[in-house]
Amino acid sequence: MTLQKSFEPDILGFLCNWCSYAGADLAGVSRFQYPPNVRIIRVMCSARVDPTIVIEAFIRGLDGAMVLGCHPGDCHYMTGNYYTERRIKTTKKILKTLGLSPDRLLVDWVSASEGERFANLVKEFIGRVRKLGPLGNETDLEPQQLKTRLIAAKESLALQRIRWLVGRERELVENENVFGEKISQEEFDQLMLRTVEKEFAKRRILLSIAGDSFSVSEIAQTVGASPKEVLRNIVSLERDGLISVVKIEGNSPKYRKTGGH
């Protein structure tokens, strides 16, 4: 209990150059007080904050991340903050899949004239993360296990098929296809979640067999999945040329990573 009270989170903040960073400057000039837990990175647009960068922050042990941009409709690059909102939504789902609280990640909007709003957002977010505790506090995972899962999540989000879906969400949901059909937001969200979970499972398998060879049952035990699920993903990985059978022990094939991303 004492450790929880003394915990001070390390937070990384991504602020867009035109609005939220200027708002942070105004907060300083106006002497609005907020905790010094946030390390700020200025980006030209909040849309430049790739989900893999956010996951990398957690891999490095930070306890929370903020992405602050211009208010919707005020983006200097027209629609940048709309893409930001969608990317962060996907990243929050990834965190939930890992067992981490999505509340460790914040996306919000701050204009250049909203210094006080910036200070209040920082205070509220730090208070929220402080209650959650250190990264991984809400899971039963050991630090190295959590790090491995985060690396698998980062590799999944870097895949072209995931990037394509994230980048096309607005177009797919708002526009009709050549057959006059339109995907609902709920359908898209389910498709995205299924795709991300599938790729995440495959990346965890690849990480689990790096540097050695393992049977299906050994891999299943390592990643905490059923042998049937592992075998299904192995078939897909083998088809993609990412793993191969290197030997047979008894009746069990042993698989090893062969290359790829």
C-alpha positions as CSV (number, residue, x, y, z in Angstrom):
1,M,0.0,0.0,0.0
2,T,2.9,2.3,0.8
3,L,4.5,1.6,-2.5
4,Q,1.3,2.5,-4.3
5,K,1.0,5.8,-2.5
6,S,4.7,6.7,-3.3
7,F,4.4,5.7,-7.0
8,E,4.9,8.5,-9.5
9,P,4.2,7.6,-13.1
10,D,6.5,8.3,-16.0
11,I,4.3,9.7,-18.9
12,L,5.2,10.5,-22.5
13,G,3.3,13.2,-24.2
14,F,3.1,13.7,-28.0
15,L,1.9,17.2,-28.8
16,C,1.2,18.7,-32.2
17,N,3.2,21.7,-33.1
18,W,0.3,24.0,-34.0
19,C,-2.1,23.7,-31.2
20,S,-1.4,21.4,-28.2
21,Y,2.3,22.3,-28.0
22,A,1.4,26.0,-28.2
23,G,-1.2,25.3,-25.4
24,A,1.5,23.8,-23.3
25,D,3.7,26.9,-23.9
26,L,0.8,29.1,-22.8
27,A,0.3,27.0,-19.6
28,G,3.9,27.7,-18.8
29,V,3.7,31.4,-19.5
30,S,0.5,31.7,-17.5
31,R,2.0,29.7,-14.6
32,F,-0.7,27.0,-14.6
33,Q,0.6,24.3,-12.3
34,Y,0.7,20.6,-13.3
35,P,2.9,17.7,-12.2
36,P,6.3,17.3,-13.9
37,N,5.8,13.7,-14.8
38,V,5.3,14.3,-18.5
39,R,8.2,14.2,-21.0
40,I,7.0,16.0,-24.2
41,I,7.8,15.2,-27.8
42,R,6.7,17.8,-30.3
43,V,5.3,16.5,-33.6
44,M,4.1,18.4,-36.6
45,C,0.7,16.7,-36.5
46,S,-0.8,14.2,-34.0
47,A,-1.4,11.9,-37.0
48,R,2.4,11.4,-37.1
49,V,2.2,9.4,-33.9
50,D,2.2,5.9,-35.2
51,P,0.7,3.2,-32.9
52,T,4.0,1.3,-33.0
53,I,5.7,4.4,-31.4
54,V,3.1,4.4,-28.6
55,I,3.7,0.7,-28.0
56,E,7.4,1.3,-28.0
57,A,7.0,3.8,-25.1
58,F,5.4,1.0,-23.1
59,I,8.1,-1.5,-24.1
60,R,10.6,1.0,-22.6
61,G,8.7,1.0,-19.3
62,L,6.7,4.2,-19.4
63,D,3.5,4.0,-17.4
64,G,1.2,6.1,-19.7
65,A,1.1,8.1,-23.0
66,M,-0.8,11.2,-24.1
67,V,-1.5,12.2,-27.7
68,L,-2.8,15.7,-27.9
69,G,-3.8,17.4,-31.1
70,C,-5.9,20.2,-32.6
71,H,-9.6,20.1,-32.1
72,P,-11.6,18.3,-34.8
73,G,-12.1,20.7,-37.7
74,D,-9.1,22.8,-36.8
75,C,-6.3,20.5,-37.9
76,H,-3.7,22.4,-40.0
77,Y,-3.5,19.3,-42.2
78,M,-7.3,19.1,-42.6
79,T,-8.1,15.5,-41.4
80,G,-4.9,14.6,-39.4
81,N,-6.7,14.4,-36.0
82,Y,-9.4,12.1,-37.4
83,Y,-6.8,9.6,-38.3
84,T,-5.2,10.1,-34.9
85,E,-8.5,9.3,-33.2
86,R,-8.9,6.0,-35.2
87,R,-5.3,4.9,-34.6
88,I,-5.5,5.5,-30.9
89,K,-8.8,3.6,-30.7
90,T,-7.0,0.6,-32.3
91,T,-4.0,0.9,-30.0
92,K,-6.3,1.0,-26.9
93,K,-7.8,-2.3,-28.1
94,I,-4.4,-3.8,-28.4
95,L,-3.6,-2.7,-24.8
96,K,-6.8,-4.4,-23.6
97,T,-5.8,-7.6,-25.4
98,L,-2.5,-7.5,-23.6
99,G,-4.3,-7.2,-20.2
100,L,-3.3,-3.5,-19.8
101,S,-5.8,-0.8,-19.0
102,P,-6.7,1.3,-22.1
103,D,-6.8,4.2,-19.6
104,R,-3.0,4.3,-19.8
105,L,-3.4,6.0,-23.2
106,L,-5.1,9.3,-23.7
107,V,-6.1,11.1,-26.9
108,D,-7.6,14.6,-26.6
109,W,-7.6,18.0,-28.1
110,V,-6.0,21.3,-27.0
111,S,-6.0,24.6,-28.9
112,A,-3.2,27.1,-28.7
113,S,-5.3,29.3,-26.4
114,E,-6.1,26.5,-24.0
115,G,-3.2,26.6,-21.6
116,E,-5.4,25.9,-18.5
117,R,-7.1,23.0,-20.3
118,F,-3.7,21.5,-21.1
119,A,-2.7,21.7,-17.4
120,N,-5.9,20.2,-16.3
121,L,-5.7,17.3,-18.8
122,V,-2.2,16.5,-17.6
123,K,-3.2,16.6,-13.9
124,E,-6.2,14.4,-14.5
125,F,-4.3,11.9,-16.6
126,I,-1.4,11.6,-14.2
127,G,-3.9,11.0,-11.4
128,R,-5.6,8.3,-13.4
129,V,-2.3,6.5,-14.1
130,R,-1.2,6.9,-10.6
131,K,-4.2,5.0,-9.4
132,L,-3.5,2.2,-12.0
133,G,0.0,1.8,-10.6
134,P,3.2,0.9,-12.4
135,L,3.0,-0.6,-15.9
136,G,1.6,-4.1,-15.7
137,N,0.2,-3.7,-12.2
138,E,-3.2,-4.7,-13.5
139,T,-1.9,-8.0,-14.9
140,D,-0.5,-11.2,-13.5
141,L,2.4,-11.1,-16.0
142,E,6.1,-10.9,-15.1
143,P,7.9,-7.9,-16.5
144,Q,9.7,-9.9,-19.2
145,Q,6.4,-11.7,-20.2
146,L,4.7,-8.3,-20.6
147,K,7.6,-6.9,-22.6
148,T,7.5,-9.9,-24.9
149,R,3.8,-9.4,-25.5
150,L,4.3,-5.7,-26.1
151,I,7.0,-6.5,-28.7
152,A,4.5,-8.9,-30.4
153,A,1.9,-6.2,-30.4
154,K,4.3,-3.7,-31.9
155,E,5.3,-6.1,-34.7
156,S,1.6,-6.8,-35.4
157,L,0.8,-3.1,-35.7
158,A,3.7,-2.7,-38.1
159,L,2.3,-5.2,-40.6
160,Q,1.1,-3.8,-43.9
161,R,-2.4,-5.4,-43.7
162,I,-3.0,-3.8,-40.3
163,R,-1.7,-0.4,-41.5
164,W,-4.0,-0.6,-44.5
165,L,-7.1,-1.2,-42.4
166,V,-6.3,1.6,-40.0
167,G,-5.6,4.0,-42.8
168,R,-8.7,3.1,-44.7
169,E,-11.2,3.0,-41.8
170,R,-12.9,6.3,-42.6
171,E,-13.2,5.5,-46.3
172,L,-14.5,2.0,-45.7
173,V,-17.1,3.1,-43.1
174,E,-18.3,6.3,-44.7
175,N,-18.2,5.4,-48.4
176,E,-20.0,2.8,-50.4
177,N,-18.0,0.2,-52.4
178,V,-18.5,-0.5,-56.1
179,F,-21.5,-2.7,-55.3
180,G,-23.2,0.1,-53.3
181,E,-22.5,-1.5,-50.0
182,K,-21.1,0.2,-46.9
183,I,-19.4,-1.4,-43.9
184,S,-20.9,-0.4,-40.5
185,Q,-18.6,0.9,-37.8
186,E,-19.4,-2.1,-35.7
187,E,-18.5,-4.5,-38.5
188,F,-15.3,-2.7,-39.1
189,D,-14.3,-2.7,-35.4
190,Q,-15.0,-6.5,-35.3
191,L,-12.9,-7.1,-38.4
192,M,-10.1,-5.0,-37.1
193,L,-10.1,-6.7,-33.7
194,R,-10.1,-10.2,-35.3
195,T,-7.2,-9.3,-37.6
196,V,-5.1,-7.7,-34.9
197,E,-5.7,-10.6,-32.5
198,K,-4.8,-13.2,-35.2
199,E,-1.6,-11.4,-36.1
200,F,-0.7,-10.8,-32.4
201,A,-1.1,-14.6,-31.8
202,K,1.3,-15.4,-34.7
203,R,3.9,-12.8,-33.5
204,R,3.9,-14.3,-30.0
205,I,4.6,-17.7,-31.5
206,L,7.5,-16.3,-33.6
207,L,9.0,-14.7,-30.5
208,S,8.6,-17.9,-28.5
209,I,10.6,-20.0,-30.9
210,A,13.4,-17.5,-31.6
211,G,16.8,-19.2,-31.4
212,D,15.6,-22.8,-30.9
213,S,13.1,-25.4,-32.1
214,F,9.9,-26.3,-30.3
215,S,6.9,-28.7,-30.7
216,V,3.3,-27.5,-30.9
217,S,2.6,-28.5,-27.3
218,E,5.8,-26.7,-26.1
219,I,4.8,-23.5,-27.9
220,A,1.2,-23.8,-26.6
221,Q,2.5,-23.9,-23.0
222,T,4.8,-21.0,-23.6
223,V,2.2,-18.6,-25.1
224,G,-0.7,-19.9,-23.0
225,A,-2.9,-21.0,-25.9
226,S,-4.5,-24.3,-26.9
227,P,-2.4,-26.7,-29.1
228,K,-5.2,-26.5,-31.7
229,E,-5.0,-22.7,-31.9
230,V,-1.2,-22.8,-32.0
231,L,-1.3,-25.4,-34.8
232,R,-3.7,-23.3,-36.9
233,N,-1.4,-20.3,-36.6
234,I,1.7,-22.4,-37.3
235,V,0.1,-23.6,-40.6
236,S,-0.4,-19.9,-41.6
237,L,3.2,-19.0,-40.5
238,E,4.6,-22.0,-42.4
239,R,2.6,-20.9,-45.5
240,D,4.2,-17.4,-45.2
241,G,7.7,-18.9,-45.0
242,L,8.2,-17.6,-41.5
243,I,8.7,-21.0,-39.8
244,S,9.6,-24.5,-40.8
245,V,10.0,-28.0,-39.5
246,V,13.6,-28.7,-38.6
247,K,13.3,-32.2,-37.1
248,I,10.9,-34.8,-35.8
249,E,11.2,-36.1,-32.2
250,G,8.9,-39.1,-31.7
251,N,5.8,-38.1,-33.5
252,S,6.2,-34.4,-32.8
253,P,7.6,-32.0,-35.4
254,K,9.9,-29.3,-34.1
255,Y,9.5,-25.8,-35.6
256,R,12.0,-23.0,-35.9
257,K,11.8,-19.4,-37.1
258,T,13.2,-19.0,-40.6
259,G,13.1,-15.3,-41.2
260,G,10.6,-12.5,-42.1
261,H,9.6,-9.6,-40.0
